[in-house]
């Protein structure tokens, strides 16, 4: 009898140990990475075998055999969902499978700052999301697709307001563009922006395009509204905008530090030295603050501006050409002096 009780005790102890071990395997820490968080991507169309291969390649699970057994028991092998999933260090097998099975993704924070071309945007989308840059470029260059948004291949970048957007990683290219366009609609319907643009005789697309020029002209918030007023006055009086940044964009040479006469001859509808009015589309994605600076620009009689001779990035504004030439001469003398001094410091 004593022997039977002893055997029973051993069996009970073994059962308890097994239950504790199984519970630890199932609910205890089972990650194999050292970072605090680890991103895991499941491509569209993947099956359970693909998931197991990727888990092994990324070395995420400490006990893949147990993971596979539990996943099959919980029928995750039949419910694989694409997306980006972020796991915390120390996550259990159960919590990982539960997240994957539910499809509870971690969205990508798409951060858009200043971009100059459609190619720049497509490369960024391709780097951050499952869809590649070619798929997104196809959207940006598809006249038929853009028509329903009342955009074309020149104005399409006006749909991009620099900001941070939360979008699921496996969202297709058309879905990403639709999201950005909808956010742009919300932007223009806030703070009377459409009304302010109309007050300047501009559509939102035109205001955005003008803001893109201002964005490239100055990074000084204090000057942005006045720069905008110069271009608004030029348009009103029939003058050409003659904006240097539009020449750089036309030539696709953003490394140019100074624009010379030979550059002004470059044939392009974006060259505002050759063509009156705004270019066909924006030359960059202007910041929200720059767009608002244009919409709230002061009423001035300025027709010219040039950098101040202190070379701190601010501008002198002028109403007459003679006044402008005086400011321009002061700036040129200061610049020549700076270059000369800088050159001397570089001499051996």
VOBA-1610 file (N, C-alpha, C; in pm, whole numbers, padded with zeros to 5 digits, always signed):
BEGIN
Unk+00083-00121+00000Unk+00000+00000+00000Unk+00087+00126+00000Unk+00191+00119+00085Unk+00282+00233+00093Unk+00352+00254-00041Unk+00386+00139-00105Unk+00453+00147-00234Unk+00364+00211-00340Unk+00233+00174-00334Unk+00137+00232-00433Unk+00125+00382-00412Unk+00118+00423-00284Unk+00107+00567-00255Unk+00232+00641-00302Unk+00346+00575-00286Unk+00472+00638-00328Unk+00475+00656-00480Unk+00431+00551-00551Unk+00426+00560-00697Unk+00327+00668-00741Unk+00211+00672-00674Unk+00108+00772-00706Unk+00163+00913-00684Unk+00237+00926-00575Unk+00295+01056-00544Unk+00393+01101-00651Unk+00472+01002-00698Unk+00569+01033-00803Unk+00498+01074-00932Unk+00391+01001-00963Unk+00315+01032-01086Unk+00250+01170-01078Unk+00194+01200-00960Unk+00132+01333-00941Unk+00237+01442-00955Unk+00353+01416-00892Unk+00462+01514-00900Unk+00506+01534-01045Unk+00518+01420-01118Unk+00559+01428-01258Unk+00456+01504-01341Unk+00327+01480-01310Unk+00220+01549-01382Unk+00225+01699-01356Unk+00249+01736-01229Unk+00259+01878-01193Unk+00376+01943-01265Unk+00490+01870-01266Unk+00608+01922-01335Unk+00579+01942-01483Unk+00511+01845-01543Unk+00477+01854-01685Unk+00385+01973-01713Unk+00283+01989-01625Unk+00189+02100-01643Unk+00261+02234-01631Unk+00348+02243-01529Unk+00424+02366-01510Unk+00515+02393-01631Unk+00582+02287-01677Unk+00671+02301-01793Unk+00593+02342-01918Unk+00476+02274-01939Unk+00394+02308-02055Unk+00344+02451-02047Unk+00302+02490-01926Unk+00255+02627-01907Unk+00365+02728-01932Unk+00487+02694-01886Unk+00601+02784-01909Unk+00632+02795-02057Unk+00628+02679-02126Unk+00653+02680-02271Unk+00547+02762-02345Unk+00423+02753-02298Unk+00312+02818-02367Unk+00298+02965-02331Unk+00313+02996-02201Unk+00286+03132-02155Unk+00410+03207-02107Unk+00523+03139-02099Unk+00645+03206-02057Unk+00717+03272-02174Unk+00824+03344-02142Unk+00903+03411-02245Unk+00957+03308-02344Unk+00936+03336-02473Unk+00983+03241-02575Unk+01040+03311-02696Unk+01085+03436-02677Unk+01147+03508-02788Unk+01297+03484-02788Unk+01357+03499-02903Unk+01500+03469-02918Unk+01579+03589-02967Unk+01520+03710-02954Unk+01591+03830-03000Unk+01628+03916-02880Unk+01729+03999-02898Unk+01780+04081-02788Unk+01719+04221-02784Unk+01663+04265-02898Unk+01600+04398-02902Unk+01476+04400-02813Unk+01433+04522-02775Unk+01310+04534-02696Unk+01187+04498-02777Unk+01193+04528-02908Unk+01082+04495-02998Unk+01138+04440-03128Unk+01059+04356-03192Unk+01102+04297-03319Unk+00987+04300-03417Unk+01012+04354-03536Unk+00910+04357-03641Unk+00915+04230-03723Unk+00798+04178-03756Unk+00788+04056-03835Unk+00687+04079-03946Unk+00727+04050-04071Unk+00644+04079-04187Unk+00596+03950-04253Unk+00467+03945-04279Unk+00408+03832-04353Unk+00355+03886-04484Unk+00411+03841-04595Unk+00372+03892-04726Unk+00234+03840-04767Unk+00167+03919-04848Unk+00037+03880-04901Unk+00049+03748-04977Unk-00043+03654-04947Unk-00041+03524-05014Unk+00041+03418-04942Unk+00104+03454-04829Unk+00186+03358-04755Unk+00099+03252-04689Unk+00155+03131-04674Unk+00087+03025-04601Unk+00163+02996-04472Unk+00116+02897-04397Unk+00175+02867-04266Unk+00321+02824-04280Unk+00351+02748-04383Unk+00488+02705-04405Unk+00579+02826-04426Unk+00530+02925-04502Unk+00607+03048-04525Unk+00635+03120-04393Unk+00533+03123-04307Unk+00547+03190-04177Unk+00655+03120-04094Unk+00653+02988-04092Unk+00752+02913-04015Unk+00893+02939-04069Unk+00906+02947-04200Unk+01037+02974-04261Unk+01087+03111-04220Unk+00998+03211-04223Unk+01038+03348-04187Unk+01069+03360-04039Unk+00993+03291-03955Unk+01020+03295-03810Unk+01159+03239-03781Unk+01195+03134-03854Unk+01326+03074-03836Unk+01436+03166-03890Unk+01409+03225-04005Unk+01509+03314-04067Unk+01536+03437-03981Unk+01429+03490-03921Unk+01443+03607-03834Unk+01483+03570-03692Unk+01486+03439-03663Unk+01526+03388-03531Unk+01442+03452-03419Unk+01311+03451-03438Unk+01220+03515-03344Unk+01179+03420-03230Unk+01148+03294-03263Unk+01096+03199-03165Unk+01208+03109-03113Unk+01212+03095-02980Unk+01313+03010-02919Unk+01283+02861-02939Unk+01154+02827-02939Unk+01114+02687-02953Unk+01015+02671-03068Unk+01066+02670-03192Unk+00977+02663-03309Unk+00891+02538-03314Unk+00942+02427-03263Unk+00862+02305-03263Unk+00736+02319-03180Unk+00751+02374-03061Unk+00635+02397-02974Unk+00540+02498-03039Unk+00599+02603-03098Unk+00517+02704-03166Unk+00431+02639-03274Unk+00494+02556-03356Unk+00422+02491-03465Unk+00309+02403-03411Unk+00336+02325-03306Unk+00236+02234-03249Unk+00117+02314-03196Unk+00145+02420-03119Unk+00037+02501-03061Unk-00039+02575-03171Unk+00033+02627-03271Unk-00031+02700-03379Unk-00131+02613-03453Unk-00093+02488-03477Unk-00184+02395-03547Unk-00305+02363-03459Unk-00281+02345-03329Unk-00391+02317-03236Unk-00490+02433-03232Unk-00438+02555-03244Unk-00524+02675-03242Unk-00573+02713-03381Unk-00542+02628-03480Unk-00585+02644-03619Unk-00533+02771-03685Unk-00417+02819-03633Unk-00357+02935-03700Unk-00306+02898-03838Unk-00270+02771-03857Unk-00219+02727-03987Unk-00321+02746-04099Unk-00448+02762-04059Unk-00554+02783-04158Unk-00598+02930-04166Unk-00537+03016-04084Unk-00584+03154-04074Unk-00468+03254-04080Unk-00374+03230-04168Unk-00259+03319-04183Unk-00304+03451-04245Unk-00264+03562-04184Unk-00302+03695-04234Unk-00176+03779-04255Unk-00170+03839-04372Unk-00053+03921-04407Unk-00048+04046-04321Unk+00071+04103-04310Unk+00085+04229-04239Unk+00216+04243-04165Unk+00229+04355-04095Unk+00345+04382-04010Unk+00303+04361-03865Unk+00377+04277-03794Unk+00348+04249-03655Unk+00472+04280-03571Unk+00451+04347-03460Unk+00562+04382-03372Unk+00548+04305-03241Unk+00653+04231-03205Unk+00653+04151-03083Unk+00746+04212-02981Unk+00704+04210-02855Unk+00790+04256-02746Unk+00885+04146-02704Unk+01002+04186-02661Unk+01097+04090-02605Unk+01031+04021-02485Unk+01039+03890-02481Unk+00980+03816-02370Unk+00837+03771-02396Unk+00785+03794-02517Unk+00650+03750-02549Unk+00640+03598-02544Unk+00523+03549-02510Unk+00501+03404-02504Unk+00455+03351-02639Unk+00466+03219-02655Unk+00418+03155-02777Unk+00270+03181-02795Unk+00197+03172-02686Unk+00051+03192-02694Unk+00017+03333-02740Unk+00083+03435-02682Unk+00052+03575-02718Unk+00090+03604-02863Unk+00201+03543-02908Unk+00243+03565-03047Unk+00144+03503-03144Unk+00105+03380-03116Unk+00008+03313-03204Unk-00126+03386-03201Unk-00167+03431-03083Unk-00294+03503-03070Unk-00294+03629-03156Unk-00181+03702-03154Unk-00173+03825-03234Unk-00175+03793-03383Unk-00096+03695-03424Unk-00091+03658-03565Unk-00226+03608-03613Unk-00292+03528-03532Unk-00422+03468-03569Unk-00530+03576-03583Unk-00524+03677-03498Unk-00626+03784-03502Unk-00600+03883-03615Unk-00475+03883-03668Unk-00441+03980-03772Unk-00424+04119-03717Unk-00395+04130-03586Unk-00381+04261-03522Unk-00244+04320-03555Unk-00239+04392-03667Unk-00114+04449-03717Unk-00071+04573-03638Unk+00056+04605-03652Unk+00108+04733-03606Unk+00123+04821-03729Unk+00051+04934-03737Unk+00059+05017-03858Unk+00197+05080-03876Unk+00228+05111-03999Unk+00352+05182-04033Unk+00327+05331-04017Unk+00418+05400-03952Unk+00410+05546-03946Unk+00484+05602-04067Unk+00407+05642-04167Unk+00465+05701-04288Unk+00492+05848-04261Unk+00619+05885-04253Unk+00658+06023-04225Unk+00700+06089-04357Unk+00622+06187-04398Unk+00652+06260-04522Unk+00700+06400-04489Unk+00820+06431-04528Unk+00874+06566-04516Unk+00881+06625-04657Unk+00983+06703-04685Unk+00992+06763-04818Unk+01045+06662-04919Unk+00966+06640-05022Unk+01007+06555-05134Unk+00997+06641-05260Unk+01083+06613-05356Unk+01084+06697-05476Unk+01016+06633-05596Unk+01024+06503-05608Unk+00972+06439-05728Unk+00881+06322-05695Unk+00806+06279-05795Unk+00722+06160-05780Unk+00808+06038-05749Unk+00926+06034-05810Unk+01017+05922-05787Unk+01061+05915-05641Unk+01083+06033-05580Unk+01120+06037-05438Unk+01010+05975-05352Unk+00886+06012-05382Unk+00772+05959-05306Unk+00759+05809-05327Unk+00770+05764-05452Unk+00755+05621-05481Unk+00863+05539-05411Unk+00986+05592-05408Unk+01093+05521-05339Unk+01065+05508-05190Unk+01010+05612-05132Unk+00978+05610-04989Unk+00868+05508-04960Unk+00764+05508-05043Unk+00655+05411-05025Unk+00708+05269-05041Unk+00792+05248-05142Unk+00848+05115-05166Unk+00935+05067-05052Unk+01002+05160-04984Unk+01089+05123-04871Unk+01010+05093-04746Unk+00894+05158-04729Unk+00817+05145-04605Unk+00704+05043-04610Unk+00662+05004-04732Unk+00543+04919-04744Unk+00570+04796-04832Unk+00474+04705-04831Unk+00489+04583-04909Unk+00491+04612-05059Unk+00407+04704-05105Unk+00406+04735-05248Unk+00538+04800-05287Unk+00585+04774-05407Unk+00714+04830-05447Unk+00697+04968-05511Unk+00809+05034-05533Unk+00806+05171-05587Unk+00745+05175-05726Unk+00768+05069-05805Unk+00715+05065-05941Unk+00562+05065-05940Unk+00503+04992-05847Unk+00357+04986-05836Unk+00301+05122-05799Unk+00371+05194-05712Unk+00322+05326-05672Unk+00343+05427-05784Unk+00454+05418-05855Unk+00477+05507-05968Unk+00370+05489-06075Unk+00323+05367-06090Unk+00218+05340-06187Unk+00092+05418-06153Unk+00062+05429-06024Unk-00053+05509-05979Unk-00030+05656-06012Unk+00090+05706-05981Unk+00121+05848-05999Unk+00126+05890-06146Unk+00147+05793-06234Unk+00159+05825-06377Unk+00040+05777-06460Unk-00062+05727-06393Unk-00180+05675-06464Unk-00286+05784-06478Unk-00295+05839-06596Unk-00389+05949-06620Unk-00533+05910-06588Unk-00572+05791-06627Unk-00710+05746-06604Unk-00739+05732-06455Unk-00645+05677-06379Unk-00664+05660-06235Unk-00673+05794-06163Unk-00594+05892-06209Unk-00589+06022-06144Unk-00709+06109-06176Unk-00774+06080-06289Unk-00884+06164-06333Unk-00997+06170-06229Unk-01022+06058-06163Unk-01132+06057-06064Unk-01099+06142-05941Unk-00971+06174-05923Unk-00930+06263-05814Unk-00916+06407-05863Unk-00950+06431-05989Unk-00935+06562-06053Unk-00788+06608-06049Unk-00699+06513-06074Unk-00557+06539-06079Unk-00500+06487-06211Unk-00379+06531-06242Unk-00309+06475-06357Unk-00165+06444-06316Unk-00084+06401-06410Unk+00051+06358-06375Unk+00141+06474-06330Unk+00100+06598-06356Unk+00175+06714-06308Unk+00128+06757-06169Unk-00003+06753-06147Unk-00059+06804-06021Unk-00072+06697-05913Unk-00040+06571-05946Unk-00064+06461-05853Unk+00003+06482-05717Unk+00119+06547-05715Unk+00190+06564-05587Unk+00122+06664-05494Unk+00023+06738-05545Unk-00052+06828-05456Unk-00139+06749-05359Unk-00153+06619-05384Unk-00231+06533-05292Unk-00149+06493-05170Unk-00023+06532-05167Unk+00067+06489-05060Unk+00095+06604-04964Unk+00034+06598-04846Unk+00060+06698-04742Unk+00163+06639-04646Unk+00280+06702-04632Unk+00381+06649-04539Unk+00325+06635-04397Unk+00329+06514-04347Unk+00275+06484-04215Unk+00313+06340-04181Unk+00261+06289-04070Unk+00281+06149-04034Unk+00149+06076-04046Unk+00148+05965-04119Unk+00027+05889-04146Unk+00044+05744-04100Unk-00058+05689-04034Unk-00056+05550-03991Unk-00130+05466-04094Unk-00057+05375-04159Unk-00113+05293-04266Unk-00060+05151-04250Unk-00145+05052-04272Unk-00101+04914-04261Unk+00001+04881-04370Unk+00100+04802-04333Unk+00213+04770-04420Unk+00171+04704-04551Unk+00069+04620-04548Unk+00028+04546-04668Unk-00082+04617-04748Unk-00107+04744-04717Unk-00204+04822-04795Unk-00152+04836-04938Unk-00234+04805-05039Unk-00187+04816-05178Unk-00161+04962-05217Unk-00087+04981-05326Unk-00048+05115-05370Unk-00169+05208-05385Unk-00276+05159-05447Unk-00394+05244-05469Unk-00457+05284-05335Unk-00449+05194-05236Unk-00504+05224-05104Unk-00423+05329-05031Unk-00292+05324-05047Unk-00205+05424-04984Unk-00231+05561-05045Unk-00241+05566-05178Unk-00266+05696-05242Unk-00403+05750-05201Unk-00503+05664-05194Unk-00637+05705-05154Unk-00636+05765-05013Unk-00561+05703-04923Unk-00548+05752-04787Unk-00486+05892-04786Unk-00378+05910-04861Unk-00310+06039-04866Unk-00401+06146-04926Unk-00475+06108-05031Unk-00566+06204-05094Unk-00676+06246-04997Unk-00732+06150-04924Unk-00839+06181-04829Unk-00789+06272-04717Unk-00666+06250-04673Unk-00609+06337-04570Unk-00587+06478-04624Unk-00553+06487-04751Unk-00536+06617-04815Unk-00669+06692-04821Unk-00778+06619-04848Unk-00911+06679-04849Unk-00947+06735-04712Unk-00917+06657-04608Unk-00943+06703-04471Unk-00862+06829-04442Unk-00737+06829-04484Unk-00648+06944-04461Unk-00707+07071-04520Unk-00752+07066-04645Unk-00801+07186-04711Unk-00937+07232-04659Unk-01012+07143-04598Unk-01142+07179-04543Unk-01133+07233-04400Unk-01012+07238-04345Unk-00992+07292-04210Unk-00941+07435-04217Unk-00971+07511-04111Unk-00916+07646-04092Unk-00939+07739-04211Unk-01050+07717-04282Unk-01089+07805-04394Unk-00981+07815-04501Unk-00906+07708-04520Unk-00796+07714-04617Unk-00848+07733-04760Unk-00955+07664-04797Unk-01010+07681-04931Unk-01058+07824-04952Unk-01121+07879-04850Unk-01172+08017-04858Unk-01056+08116-04872Unk-00949+08092-04798Unk-00833+08181-04805Unk-00767+08174-04943Unk-00759+08052-04999Unk-00701+08037-05132Unk-00785+08113-05235Unk-00918+08099-05223Unk-01007+08168-05316Unk-00991+08320-05305Unk-00963+08367-05184Unk-00942+08510-05163Unk-00818+08561-05233Unk-00727+08471-05264Unk-00605+08508-05337Unk-00619+08476-05486Unk-00741+08441-05527Unk-00770+08400-05666Unk-00692+08275-05704Unk-00678+08185-05607Unk-00607+08060-05631Unk-00696+07941-05594Unk-00680+07832-05666Unk-00740+07706-05624Unk-00645+07643-05522Unk-00691+07544-05446Unk-00598+07475-05355Unk-00475+07420-05427Unk-00494+07367-05549Unk-00381+07314-05625Unk-00281+07425-05657Unk-00331+07542-05695Unk-00243+07654-05728Unk-00172+07708-05603Unk-00246+07712-05491Unk-00186+07759-05366Unk-00074+07664-05323Unk-00098+07535-05340Unk+00003+07435-05307Unk+00127+07452-05395Unk+00104+07474-05524Unk+00216+07491-05618Unk+00297+07617-05584Unk+00228+07725-05552Unk+00298+07846-05511Unk+00376+07821-05382Unk+00315+07750-05288Unk+00384+07719-05162Unk+00509+07635-05186Unk+00505+07550-05288Unk+00623+07467-05317Unk+00741+07553-05362Unk+00711+07662-05434Unk+00817+07754-05476Unk+00871+07830-05355Unk+00779+07877-05271Unk+00820+07949-05149Unk+00905+07859-05061Unk+00866+07733-05050Unk+00941+07636-04968Unk+01087+07626-05014Unk+01108+07630-05144Unk+01242+07619-05199Unk+01319+07751-05195Unk+01246+07861-05183Unk+01311+07992-05183Unk+01370+08028-05046Unk+01301+07991-04939Unk+01347+08032-04805Unk+01305+07932-04699Unk+01389+07919-04597Unk+01350+07839-04481Unk+01321+07927-04360Unk+01312+08057-04384Unk+01282+08151-04276Unk+01131+08177-04272Unk+01068+08133-04165Unk+00922+08149-04154Unk+00879+08295-04163Unk+00964+08385-04111Unk+00929+08528-04112Unk+00921+08584-04253Unk+00991+08521-04348Unk+00995+08573-04485Unk+00897+08504-04580Unk+00844+08389-04540Unk+00766+08309-04635Unk+00643+08383-04687Unk+00571+08450-04601Unk+00453+08524-04646Unk+00488+08636-04741Unk+00598+08704-04714Unk+00640+08815-04802Unk+00689+08763-04937Unk+00759+08650-04936Unk+00801+08590-05063Unk+00677+08553-05146Unk+00577+08497-05078Unk+00452+08463-05148Unk+00388+08587-05206Unk+00391+08697-05132Unk+00329+08822-05181Unk+00399+08872-05307Unk+00532+08852-05316Unk+00606+08893-05435Unk+00552+08819-05557Unk+00537+08689-05546Unk+00491+08610-05660Unk+00344+08637-05692Unk+00264+08661-05590Unk+00124+08696-05615Unk+00115+08829-05690Unk+00198+08925-05650Unk+00200+09054-05718Unk+00249+09042-05862Unk+00350+08957-05883Unk+00398+08937-06019Unk+00290+08876-06108Unk+00218+08780-06054Unk+00110+08719-06134Unk+00002+08822-06165Unk-00029+08905-06067Unk-00135+09005-06086Unk-00097+09109-06190Unk+00033+09143-06195Unk+00078+09247-06289Unk+00120+09189-06424Unk+00116+09056-06438Unk+00153+08994-06565Unk+00301+08965-06580Unk+00378+08988-06474Unk+00521+08955-06480Unk+00540+08804-06472Unk+00648+08757-06528Unk+00684+08617-06509Unk+00736+08598-06367Unk+00713+08482-06312Unk+00756+08457-06174Unk+00908+08460-06163Unk+00978+08410-06265Unk+01125+08412-06267Unk+01183+08358-06136Unk+01135+08239-06097Unk+01178+08176-05973Unk+01289+08076-06000Unk+01406+08099-05941Unk+01521+08010-05964Unk+01491+07862-05932Unk+01420+07832-05823Unk+01396+07689-05792Unk+01321+07615-05902Unk+01241+07686-05981Unk+01169+07617-06089Unk+01264+07574-06199Unk+01374+07646-06214Unk+01475+07608-06314Unk+01546+07481-06268Unk+01580+07475-06140Unk+01643+07354-06086Unk+01553+07233-06105Unk+01423+07253-06077Unk+01329+07142-06092Unk+01318+07101-06239Unk+01310+07199-06327Unk+01300+07170-06470Unk+01419+07088-06517Unk+01537+07122-06469Unk+01659+07054-06509Unk+01683+06926-06429Unk+01605+06908-06322Unk+01625+06796-06229Unk+01769+06795-06174Unk+01820+06915-06152Unk+01954+06930-06095Unk+01942+07014-05968Unk+01922+06945-05856Unk+01899+07015-05730Unk+02029+07049-05658Unk+02142+07017-05722Unk+02272+07050-05664Unk+02317+07191-05704Unk+02247+07254-05797Unk+02286+07388-05842Unk+02280+07488-05727Unk+02391+07557-05704Unk+02395+07659-05599Unk+02357+07797-05652Unk+02393+07823-05777Unk+02361+07951-05840Unk+02307+07925-05980Unk+02212+08009-06019Unk+02150+07996-06151Unk+02212+08102-06244Unk+02268+08054-06353Unk+02330+08144-06450Unk+02239+08158-06574Unk+02277+08251-06661Unk+02196+08280-06780Unk+02174+08154-06864Unk+02277+08071-06877Unk+02264+07949-06957Unk+02156+07856-06903Unk+02137+07857-06771Unk+02034+07772-06711Unk+01894+07824-06744Unk+01882+07955-06757Unk+01750+08015-06782Unk+01695+07977-06919Unk+01782+07927-07006Unk+01739+07891-07142Unk+01684+07748-07149Unk+01688+07676-07037Unk+01647+07535-07041Unk+01498+07525-07077Unk+01464+07451-07181Unk+01325+07444-07226Unk+01240+07351-07139Unk+01143+07407-07072Unk+01054+07327-06988Unk+00935+07412-06947Unk+00815+07354-06940Unk+00699+07430-06891Unk+00714+07470-06744Unk+00811+07408-06674Unk+00835+07442-06534Unk+00930+07560-06519Unk+00994+07601-06628Unk+01088+07713-06623Unk+01009+07844-06624Unk+00997+07906-06507Unk+00915+08028-06495Unk+00987+08153-06543Unk+01108+08137-06595Unk+01173+08248-06666Unk+01124+08252-06810Unk+01079+08139-06860Unk+01033+08130-06998Unk+00881+08135-07011Unk+00810+08087-06908Unk+00664+08078-06915Unk+00600+08158-06804Unk+00494+08231-06838Unk+00423+08313-06740Unk+00336+08225-06651Unk+00307+08279-06533Unk+00218+08208-06441Unk+00287+08096-06366Unk+00207+08022-06292Unk+00260+07910-06214Unk+00302+07795-06304Unk+00396+07713-06259Unk+00430+07593-06337Unk+00314+07494-06335Unk+00318+07390-06416Unk+00205+07295-06427Unk+00174+07219-06300Unk+00272+07214-06209Unk+00254+07141-06084Unk+00357+07185-05983Unk+00352+07131-05862Unk+00446+07172-05758Unk+00587+07123-05785Unk+00685+07191-05727Unk+00825+07152-05744Unk+00880+07086-05618Unk+00796+07069-05515Unk+00831+06993-05396Unk+00703+06980-05313Unk+00711+06908-05205Unk+00597+06900-05113Unk+00620+07002-05001Unk+00552+07117-05005Unk+00576+07221-04905Unk+00520+07182-04769Unk+00581+07232-04665Unk+00534+07204-04530Unk+00398+07272-04506Unk+00328+07224-04406Unk+00199+07285-04370Unk+00219+07432-04334Unk+00327+07461-04262Unk+00351+07600-04223Unk+00374+07690-04344Unk+00437+07636-04449Unk+00459+07716-04570Unk+00329+07737-04646Unk+00246+07634-04654Unk+00115+07649-04720Unk+00035+07756-04648Unk+00034+07750-04515Unk-00043+07849-04438Unk+00018+07988-04450Unk+00150+07996-04465Unk+00214+08126-04485Unk+00168+08189-04616Unk+00152+08107-04720Unk+00100+08156-04848Unk-00045+08202-04832Unk-00125+08119-04768Unk-00268+08152-04753Unk-00289+08275-04667Unk-00197+08302-04576Unk-00208+08418-04487Unk-00107+08527-04523Unk-00060+08525-04646Unk+00043+08621-04686Unk-00009+08764-04678Unk+00078+08858-04639Unk+00035+08998-04627Unk+00016+09063-04763Unk-00064+09166-04765Unk-00082+09244-04888Unk+00033+09344-04896Unk+00116+09330-04997Unk+00231+09419-05013Unk+00238+09470-05156Unk+00332+09559-05180Unk+00358+09605-05317Unk+00493+09553-05367Unk+00548+09454-05294Unk+00678+09399-05331Unk+00672+09324-05463Unk+00777+09346-05544Unk+00790+09273-05669Unk+00924+09200-05679Unk+01015+09227-05584Unk+01149+09169-05589Unk+01195+09132-05448Unk+01286+09038-05442Unk+01354+09008-05315Unk+01490+08947-05344Unk+01583+08969-05252Unk+01717+08914-05265Unk+01772+08897-05124Unk+01865+08804-05107Unk+01921+08776-04975Unk+01988+08899-04915Unk+01977+08914-04783Unk+02041+09025-04714Unk+02192+09004-04710Unk+02269+09111-04704Unk+02415+09101-04707Unk+02476+09039-04582Unk+02398+09023-04474Unk+02455+08959-04355Unk+02464+08808-04372Unk+02407+08756-04484Unk+02416+08614-04520Unk+02358+08521-04413Unk+02254+08567-04345Unk+02191+08485-04242Unk+02064+08416-04293Unk+02036+08432-04422Unk+01923+08361-04481Unk+01797+08442-04497Unk+01793+08563-04445Unk+01676+08649-04461Unk+01689+08730-04589Unk+01579+08793-04631Unk+01578+08865-04759Unk+01540+09012-04742Unk+01590+09094-04835Unk+01544+09232-04851Unk+01439+09233-04960Unk+01329+09303-04937Unk+01218+09309-05032Unk+01209+09450-05090Unk+01176+09456-05218Unk+01173+09585-05286Unk+01051+09596-05377Unk+01008+09722-05393Unk+00894+09750-05480Unk+00940+09788-05621Unk+01054+09859-05627Unk+01104+09903-05757Unk+01230+09826-05797Unk+01256+09824-05924Unk+01373+09751-05976Unk+01502+09817-05929Unk+01504+09950-05925Unk+01625+10021-05882Unk+01660+09987-05737Unk+01557+09986-05654Unk+01578+09950-05514Unk+01629+09806-05502Unk+01571+09721-05580Unk+01612+09580-05580Unk+01758+09566-05622Unk+01798+09639-05726Unk+01935+09630-05774Unk+02035+09679-05670Unk+01994+09778-05591Unk+02081+09825-05482Unk+02100+09715-05378Unk+01991+09649-05342Unk+01999+09538-05246Unk+02080+09423-05304Unk+02059+09397-05433Unk+02130+09287-05499Unk+02281+09314-05502Unk+02320+09440-05525Unk+02461+09475-05528Unk+02524+09456-05390Unk+02452+09497-05286Unk+02503+09480-05149Unk+02523+09332-05118Unk+02427+09251-05160Unk+02438+09108-05136Unk+02555+09048-05213Unk+02571+09088-05339Unk+02678+09033-05423Unk+02814+09068-05366Unk+02829+09192-05317Unk+02956+09233-05258Unk+02986+09152-05132Unk+02884+09130-05052Unk+02902+09051-04929Unk+02937+08906-04963Unk+02871+08853-05065Unk+02897+08715-05106Unk+03039+08699-05161Unk+03081+08795-05244Unk+03216+08790-05300Unk+03321+08797-05189Unk+03295+08883-05091Unk+03387+08897-04978Unk+03394+08767-04898Unk+03280+08706-04877Unk+03274+08579-04802Unk+03351+08470-04875Unk+03331+08462-05006Unk+03399+08360-05086Unk+03550+08383-05084Unk+03588+08509-05089Unk+03731+08543-05088Unk+03795+08505-04955Unk+03727+08539-04846Unk+03778+08507-04712Unk+03783+08355-04692Unk+03678+08290-04734Unk+03672+08145-04720Unk+03782+08079-04802Unk+03807+08134-04919Unk+03913+08079-05004Unk+04048+08096-04941Unk+04072+08212-04876Unk+04199+08237-04810Unk+04223+08140-04696Unk+04117+08105-04624Unk+04133+08014-04510Unk+04166+07873-04556Unk+04136+07844-04683Unk+04163+07711-04736Unk+04301+07699-04798Unk+04369+07814-04811Unk+04502+07811-04870Unk+04601+07745-04775Unk+04700+07669-04827Unk+04798+07602-04741Unk+04892+07702-04675
//
